[in-house]
């Protein structure tokens, strides 16, 4: 369940941040901030649904999923195909996220 929540949270965070980008950098209406703020609130709520003992570990593992999601946004929303260095970096981050999320812990 955690990977699905992380993906949903990443999409909500990227969409919310993009709303601010669109307003400040692309000159769109300030009304873009309304769905942007709602999306950022959804992001925060989704992360609280991850079944983990510690918030910091949840956020750390989420980072790898966020990086991959941001590269997918780059490709699908902005039309820029990630290069091999993007993909290598994202792979390393996802491996790190998996270790953080599913690594054995002392009781």
C-alpha positions in Angstrom: 0.0 0.0 0.0 2.9 2.4 0.8 4.1 2.6 -2.9 0.6 3.6 -4.1 0.3 6.2 -1.4 3.8 7.6 -2.2 2.9 7.8 -5.9 -0.4 9.6 -5.2 1.3 11.9 -2.7 4.0 12.7 -5.3 1.4 13.6 -8.0 -0.4 15.8 -5.5 2.8 17.6 -4.4 4.0 18.1 -8.0 0.6 19.4 -9.1 0.4 21.8 -6.2 3.9 23.1 -6.7 3.3 23.4 -10.4 0.3 25.6 -9.7 2.6 28.1 -7.9 5.1 27.8 -10.7 2.4 28.6 -13.2 1.3 31.6 -11.2 4.8 33.1 -10.5 6.8 32.0 -13.5 4.3 31.5 -16.3 2.1 34.5 -15.5 -1.1 32.5 -14.9 -3.9 33.8 -12.8 -3.6 33.8 -9.0 -6.6 31.5 -9.1 -4.2 28.7 -9.9 -3.2 28.9 -6.2 -6.6 27.6 -5.0 -6.3 24.1 -6.5 -2.6 24.3 -5.8 -3.1 24.7 -2.1 -5.7 22.0 -2.1 -3.3 19.7 -3.9 -0.6 20.4 -1.3 -3.0 19.6 1.5 -3.9 16.4 -0.2 -0.2 15.5 -0.5 0.4 16.0 3.3 -2.7 14.0 4.2 -1.7 11.1 1.9 1.7 10.8 3.6 0.0 10.4 7.0 -1.7 7.3 5.6 1.6 5.4 5.1 1.8 2.7 7.8 5.2 3.6 9.3 6.3 4.0 12.9 8.2 7.2 12.3 7.4 10.2 10.2 11.0 11.0 9.2 11.5 7.5 7.8 8.2 7.9 5.8 9.4 11.2 4.4 12.9 9.9 3.6 11.5 6.9 1.7 9.1 9.2 -0.1 12.0 11.2 -1.5 12.9 8.5 -4.0 9.4 8.1 -5.3 9.1 11.9 -5.6 12.3 12.1 -7.7 11.0 9.5 -10.2 7.6 11.2 -10.3 9.2 14.6 -11.0 11.1 13.1 -13.9 7.9 11.6 -15.2 6.3 15.1 -14.9 9.3 16.5 -16.8 8.6 14.1 -19.6 4.8 13.9 -19.7 3.8 17.5 -18.8 6.8 19.5 -20.0 7.8 17.4 -23.0 11.4 16.9 -22.0 12.6 13.3 -22.1 14.8 12.4 -19.1 18.3 11.4 -20.1 20.3 8.4 -18.9 21.7 10.4 -16.0 18.3 11.3 -14.8 17.3 7.6 -15.0 20.5 6.4 -13.2 20.0 9.0 -10.4 16.3 8.1 -10.0 17.2 4.4 -9.9 19.7 5.0 -7.1 17.2 7.0 -5.2 14.5 4.3 -5.5 16.9 1.7 -4.3 17.6 3.9 -1.3 13.9 4.4 -0.7 13.3 0.7 -0.8 16.1 0.1 1.8 14.7 2.7 4.1 11.1 1.5 3.7 11.6 -2.3 3.8 15.0 -2.8 5.5 15.0 -5.1 8.5 14.8 -3.2 11.8 15.9 -4.2 15.3 12.9 -4.7 17.5 
